[in-house]
Every structure is written in C-alpha cells, then in structure tokens.
Amino acid sequence: MREVFVGVDLGGTNIKLGCFDGELNLISKTSIPSRVELGPVSIIERTGQNIEKMLSESGLSIKDICAFGIGSPGVMDIEAGVVIAAGNMQFENVALRQMLSDYLGKPGVLENDANVTCWGEHVLGAGKGVDEMILITLGTGIGGGIIKNGKLMHGSSNNDVEVGHIIIYPDGRMCNCGQRGCVEAYASANATASRAKEAVKSGAISSLKKVFEKTGDITCKDVYNHVAKGDNLAKEISEGTAKALALLCINLLHVVGPKRIVFYGGMNKAGPLLLDPVKKFFNEHIWRLKKEEVELCFATLGDDAGIIGTAALAIQALKNGKIKA
C-alpha cells in the first residue's frame, strides 16, 4: 500500500486540497469553492468527497491515507482540534479535526492557517534548512508564524502568534482589532489602499485620483502600479508600508533571532517595489551594535504552501506518535 498524506487548506473563498507521499512529493491537488454560507458540515462533506475524487483520479482510495492535516483561519484549541471562532468561515466551536476524521476514518491534525503556511515554507520553501525563521503574511490583514529551534511556536493558549497586532506607532491609526498603532493598520493590503484613498480624498495631487474618480476605489495593486509609473503620492504611501514592515521585522528579530524573515501573500506581486524599500528602512533603523545577518525574502511555494504545510504536519505527528494510523 502506498503511503498517502492529505493536506487541507481552508479559506474563506476556496478550499485547497493536496495528497502527498511520505517524502512530500505531490501526487495530486485540487481546489473547490468554500461556500461558507452552507455551514461547517457541508464544508467537511464536500472536502471529504473531493479528497475521495482526487485520490480516485490518481488510482488511490481513502484506505491509502495514513493521516491528514487541516489548516483553518481563526482562534482555535489545537490540542482538541476545535476552531473556537473564525468569522470569515462562520465557525463557532467547530470540531473540524474530528469531523474530517469521522468522514475519512483516518487520524489528523489541526493548525492555524498562517502556521501551516509557515511550516510549508520551512520544510520545502524559502525557509528550508533554517531552524529559526519567521513568516509574515501580507493580505487583507497581516499574520504570520514563527519557527524556533525547528518547531512551530504557539502562544500559552496554543494559538498562533499575532504578529500583525504588534504596536509600532503608539496612539496611531485605529486597527480592526481595537488597538491603535498596529502594523496591520499601516502595512496590510487594505491599510495601504485606505491610506492612499484618504490622501486622495484630502486633495493630494496624484495619478491615483483618476483611478478613484473612475472606480470609486483604490486598491493596493493600484498603489504599486502607480509607484512603478513614478507617482509621488503612491511612492509615499508604499514607503509608509515598507517602513512599518521594517519596524515589525526589527522588533521580531530582537525577540526571536531568526535567520530568515519570509514575506508571503498577494502583496508579493509588487516584487522589488515592496521588498527593496523594506530592506532600506530595515538597514536604516536597525541597531549598530552588531551586523545582523538575517535575510528578508519572498516565499517561494505560492498557493501550495498551505497544503504542503498541513501534509507535513500530519507526517510529523504520525512519526512522533502524536497520532496513530
């Protein structure tokens, strides 16, 4: 029988599924709409059905599965396998791990979505070969995961670390979390777009004004497109984003001491327009007591990071005896 490990990456829009062998070689993958409005039972049923379909198309079946991993947004009790709350998934006290285990008849592990992405990049991506790394997710918000001594770090309540809610500007912009001055309030895709819209509405001269007049909105992508065109306001906004991320990296460096800090998410599409200013501000603001050798870089696995991370965690849990096939 071939050893098969399944990785599930739940998102508010799509559910990504992948099956791998014991060496993390991809056998097959697929993606389905989340349809969160149908509720968690439907999500698990359709996940299980599509795992069966994916395996069947590769000449495999559920009985070939050794274990699965599932990553989900939200606050969770990892040991119990329960998502306590995940607003974008409409989950409240949902025993995801047990529900999928009951469907497949196989053991599994549950982990936060940012952590599984971090673990995926650690085992096969930009953090491979590095025992100390930090992954920062850049999207509508800012999240992340931390690897220390080759292990995922969790908080005292077994949850993920909230890197996006580190305060970098006391009494600064209001964050959706209720705090002021969080890095997420300055450097997420939404915050970058919001700061640009606020400036245009206030009368700032910018080519972004035409975008706003035409669409009624300005996106993060618009900001970086206009940075590339030489617009001064867009550059100012993007540098505000870069400085906020640089300060976050410095604070995390002094606490964790990573060898590599990896950026993941849709904002990476800005390429050097994002990363180069982050490095510039990092070098300007970091201490001079010693030269830091930390590398700031982009993730390399793209959308597959989550399914790789969940499958890898399942393999690890089985090998360490935390679950039994």
N, C-alpha and C positions, 0 to 999 in steps of 0.2 A: 504494500500500500504506500502511495506517495504521501509524504508529509505536506500538509497544506495549512497555511495560516491566513486568516481573513482579517483585513483591515477595513474599518468603517469610520468615515469622517463625516459627521453630521453638521450641516449648515442650515441657515435659515432659508436658503434658496434651493440648494442641491445637497444630495447625499452621495458621497463618493465611496465606491467600493473597490477593493482590490484583493486578489488572492496571490499568495507568495509561497515559495518553497522554504525549507528551513534555513537556507542561506540568503533569504530575502531577494531571491530572483523573482521578478514579476512574472506571473503566469497569465493573468488577465485582469482587466479593470473595466469599470463602467460607472455611469453616473445617472441618477434619477432625480426628478423634482421632489423637494421635501414635502410639499403640500401640508405645511404645519397646521393649517386650519382643520384638518381631518383628525388631529389628535395623535397622541403617542402610540396608541395601539395600532393605528393604521400605519404609522411610520415604521414600526418594528415589523409588522406583517409584510409590508412592501419591501423592506430591507431584506428580510429573510427570503422572500420569493425571488428577489433579484440576485441574491447570493446563489440560490439554487440554480437559477438560469445561467449565471456567469460560469459556475462550475460545470454545468452540463455541456455548455458550448466548448469547454476545454477537455471534455472527456472525463470529468470528475463528478463527484457527488458529495452530499453533506457528510457521509461517513468517512470521507477522506480528510475532513477538517480535524486538526489537532486542537486548535484553540482560536479564539478571535479577540480582537481589540476594538474598542469603540471609543471615539473621541466626540465630545459634545461641548457646546458652549454652556456657560452657566456656573452657578455655585453648586458644589457637589460634595457628597461624602464618598470619597474614592474607595475606602475600605468596604463600605456597604454596597457600593455600586449604584448609588442613588443620586439623581440630579435633583437638588433641592429646589432650585429655581433657575429658569432660563427663559427670559421674556421673549426673545426672538423665536424660540421654539415652542412657546406656550407650554413649557414643562413646569410642573409643581409636584415635588416629591414623587418623581417617576423612577421606578427601579429598572432602569434601562438595561443594565447588565443581566439581571435575572430574566427579564422579558425576552431578550435575544437568545439567552442560554436555553430557555424553555423551548423556543421555536426551533433552534438548531440541534438541541440535545448535546451541546458542547460547552466547555468552560470558557470564560473570557475575562477581560479586564476592562475597566472604565477609566478614562482620564480626561482632563480638560483639553479642549481643542488646541489652545496655544501650546500646551505642554507636548502634545503628540507631534505637532509641527516641529517644535524644538528638538524632540527626540529623533524624528526622521532626519532632520538636517545633521544631527550629531552622528548618527550611525552610517549615513550614506551621502550626506551633502556637504555643505560648506564647513561644518564642524567636525568632519570625520578626522579621527586621530587626535582630537583635542579633548582633554578631560575637563577643562574649565571653559565654558562658553555661555554666552547669553544670546537669546534670540528675541528680537523686538519686532512685533507685527505692526505694520503700518496700513491701516484701512480706515473705516469709518471711525474707529477708535484706535487706541494703542494698547496692545497686550504684550505678552511675552512669556518666556520660560528661561530657567537657569539650570545649567548643568554644573555641578560641583563635585570634584573627585569622581567623575564619570557617572554620577547619579542625578536624576531629576530632583530639584529642590521643591519642597512643599511647605506651606505655612503650618502653624500649630494646629489648625483645624483641617489639615490635609487638603488644603485648597491650593490653587495656583498663586503665584506672586503677582501683585497688581502693579507692574512697572509703569503703566500709563497714568497712575494716580500718585506718583511721586511729585511733590510740590517743588517747582523750580522758581516760581515767582510768587512769594508770599503776598496775599491780598490781591492777586492778579485776576485774570479772567475767570468767570464762573464756569465750572465744569459740570457736566451732566450728573456726576456722582454726588454733587453738593458741596465739594470743596472748591476753594479758589486757588488758581495758580498751578494746577496740574499740567504736566507736559502734554497730556491728551487735549487740553483746551487750546493748545498752541500749534501742535505739530501733527495731529491726525489729518487725514484727507479732508474730513468735514471741517475741522478748525481752520485749515489752510484756506479752504474755499470761503468760509464765513468771514475771515479777516479781510479777504480780498473784496467781498461784497460790501462789507461795512465801509471800506475805504472808498469804493466807487460811489456808494450812496452818499458819502460825506463830501463828494465833489472832487476827489483825487483825479488828476489827469492820467489816463491810461487807455491803452487799446482794449482793455477788458471792458470798458464802458459799452462798446458796441455789442459785445457778447451779451452783456446784461440787458441791454435795450432790446435785443433780438429774442432772447430766450427767457428773460426774467430770472436768470440764474447764472452763477459762475461756479464751475467745478474745479476740483484740484487739478484735473487734467488740463483745463483751460489755463490755469495759472502757469503751469510748467511749459505749455505750448507757447505762451506769450513771453516767458523768460527766454526761450530759445529765439524769439523774434526781437529781443533786445528791449522789451518794455521795462521801464524803470520801476513802476509800482509792482509788477509781477516779480521782479528780482528782489525788491524789498520784502515782499511777503514770503517768498521762498527762503530768503536768508533768515527771516524770523523763525521759520520752521526748522531750518538747519541748526540754528543756534540752540533752540530748545532741545533738539535731539542730541546735540553735542554735550549740553549740560547734563542730560539724562545719562549719557554714556560715561561721563566723568564720575558722576555720583555712583553709578553701578560698578564702575571699575574700582573705586575705593572701598566698596563693600565686599565685592565678590572676587576681584582679581582675575578676570577672565583672560584667556589667551586670544580669544576672538569674540567680537560682537557682530552678530549677523542680522541684517535687515530683511524682513520678509513681507510680501504683500503687494497690493496693486500700485502703491506709490513707487515701487522699484522701477516701474516703467519709465520714470523720469531719468533713470540712469545717472550719469555723471552730474547732471544738473541738480540732483539731490545729494549724492554721496560726496562729491568734491567739497561743497561748502560745509558739510557736516565735519569732514576731516579738518578743514581750515579752522573752524571755530573750536574744535576739539584741541588742536595744537595751540591755539591762542590762549585757551583758558585752563589747560591742564597745568598742574604744578611743575616747578623746575627742580624739585629735589632730586629726581632721577628721571632718566629717559624711559618712557613707557613703551613696551613692545607689543601692546595689544593691536590686533588688526581689525579694522572696521571694513565690512564687506557685505555684499548681497548674498542672499540664499541662492541655491543652485537647483533645487528639486522642483520648483514650481508647485503646481496644484497637487502633485503626488506626495508631497511631504507628509500630509496627514495620514494617508493610508499606509505609507511606509512606516511612520512612527507607531501607529496602532498595532500593526502586524509585528513590528519589532518588540514592542512591549509584551505582546502575547507570547512570543518566542522566549523572551527573557523570564516571564513569570512561570512558564512551563519548566524551563531549565532549572530555575531556582526553587522549584517545588511549591510556589505560592498557589498554583492551580494544578489540577491533575486531569490528564486526558481521559 
